[in-house]
Amino acid sequence: MARELHDAVTQKLFSLRLTAQAANSLLQVDPARAAVELERVQRLAGEALAELRAVIVELRPAELDRHGLAETLRKHVRLLDRLQPCEVVFEGDELPAVPSEVEVAVLRVAQEALHNALRHSDAERVSVRLTHTSGKLVLVVRDEGVGFDDAGQGRGLGLVSMADRAETVGGAVTVSSEPGKGTTVRMEVGV
């Protein structure tokens, strides 16, 4: 991973920095040329971001290889239950073989949903359920907290990130919430 970061992202960021410095020095003497350099900065930043995302996608928690998705998630929930003031519980089925990229996506969505629930919900209980039914893997993270008006609420980065992760493996995430009635995050993906 270090090699990938060095070869791809670090080199791109170094070039980005030099180009930004060049644009800055040209700003007063040649604004038109500075504008061209700034366009190059934007392009390089986009490329660096795409390459960084590609490297991150390749990261796979070692626990998934050792324990599989259900047990990794169970252990994560158990740890959170010990560390958090609210009760955090896990319920899961035995799972069939799940493609690696699906395991990572489901784990990351679960982690983000748990993080959001523990940080924002003020719930006394958060539950995680992982099932396999009719060829679909279904993850449900539910809190009994303060909820929010999902019709009037803008989508934060965490919610967008969960949806993006699900879509990359052919799945979908739905978030339903109502003030005073908690929040439910549901991810479904075919396996």
N, C-alpha and C positions, 0 to 999 in steps of 0.2 A: 504494500500500500504506500509506503514511504517513497518508493521508486516511482510509482504512478503519480503521486502528488508532485514530486520533484520534476519528473519529465514533462508532465502535462500542465498542471496548474501553476506551479512556481514559475516556470519559464514564461507562461502567459502573463502572470501578474507582474513579473519584472518588466516585460515589454510594455505593459499597461502603464506602469509607473514612469518609465522613460518617456513614453508618448505624452503623458499628462504634463510632465516637466517641460517638454518641448512646446506644447501648446501654451503653457503658462508664459514661457519666455517670449513667444511670438505674439501674445495678446496685444501688447502696446505697439509693436513695430509693424506687424502684418496680420491684422485681424482675419482676413480671408483665409490665410494659411493656417492660422490658429483654429479656425472653424473646421477646416479639413482634418486637422490633428484631433480635435475633439470628437469628430465623427468616428475616427479610428479608435479613440478611447472607448466609445460606446460599443463598437463592434468587438473589441478585445475583451471588454468586461462581460459581454454576453457569451463569448466563447469560453472564457474562464469559468463562468457560472455553469455552463452546460457541462464542461469537463469535470468540474467539482461534483456536480450532481451525479454524473456517471460513476465516479469513484465511490461516492457515498452509497449508491445503490448496490455496489458490489460487496459492501460490508455486510457480513453475516455474523450475528452473535454466535460464539462458540457453543453456548448452551443449547442452541437449536440442534447442532450436530450431536451433542452428547445425550440430550434428553427428549428431543422432539418438541413440537409446538405446545401441546397440551401441558406437559410437565414443566416446560420453561415458563409458561404463563402462570401455572399454579404456583410455582416457586416465587415468581415476581409478586403475585398477589399476596402470598403468605408474608413476604418481607414487608410489603406496604402495610399489611394489617398490624404487624408488630410496631412499625414506625409511626403510624398515623393515629390520631385520636379517634377517628371513626372506624367502624367495622368494615373491612374489605374482604369479600368472600368470592370464591371461585367454584364454579360447577362446570364440569366438562365431560364429554363423551370420549370414548376411544375413537381415534381418527384413523382413516385409511392413510396410505402413503400420500403425502401432500407435496407438490413441487416446492423446491427450495425458495423460489421467489415469492410464492404465495405465503409460505410460513413467515418470511421476513416481513411482508406487507401486513399480515394480520397481527403479528407481534407489535409492530410499530404503531399501527392504528390503536391497538389495545393500550399501549403505553401512553399515547397522546390522550386518548379518551380518559384514562385513569388520572393522568396529570391534570387535565382540565377539571374533572370532577373533584379531585382532592384540593385543588387550588381555589375553585370558584363556587362550588355548590353549597358549602356549609352543611353537608349531609351527615347524618349519623350512620348511614350505611351506603356502601357502594358495592354492587354485585357485577361479576363478570361471568358470562356463560358462553361456552364454546361448544357448538354441536355440529354434527354432520347429518344432513337429511336430504334425501332425494338428489344426491350428487352435488349438494351445495354445502360449503362450510359457512357457518353462521356465527358471528361474534356479536354479543350484545353486552354493552357496558351501560348499567343503569344506576342512577343515583336518586335518592329521595330528598334532594336538596331544594334550594331556592328557585331553580329553573330560570328561564329567561323567555322573553317574547321572541320566539324564533321567526315570526313574521316581520317584526320591526327591527331585529338585530342584524347588523352587518356581519358578514362571515369573517371571522378572525383567521389569522394565519394557520393556527392549529386545525381548524375545521377544514380549511382549503387543503392543507397538507394531507389530512386523512383521506379526503375525497380523491386527491391526486394519487396517493399510494394505492388505493383500491382500484382506480381506473387502470393503472399500469399493469395490473394482473387480471384485468377483465372483470373486476368486481365493482361494487357500488357501496357507498356509505350514505345512510340517512340519519339525520339528527332531528329528534323531536323533543320539544321542551315547552313548558308552560309555567309562567310565574307561580311559585308556591307548590308545584307538582313534580319538580325534578326534571331530569334530562335523560334521554335514552339515545345512545349511539349504536347503530346497527350496521354491520358490514356483512355483505353476502358475496361469495365468490364461488364459481363452479370449480370442482376438482374431480 
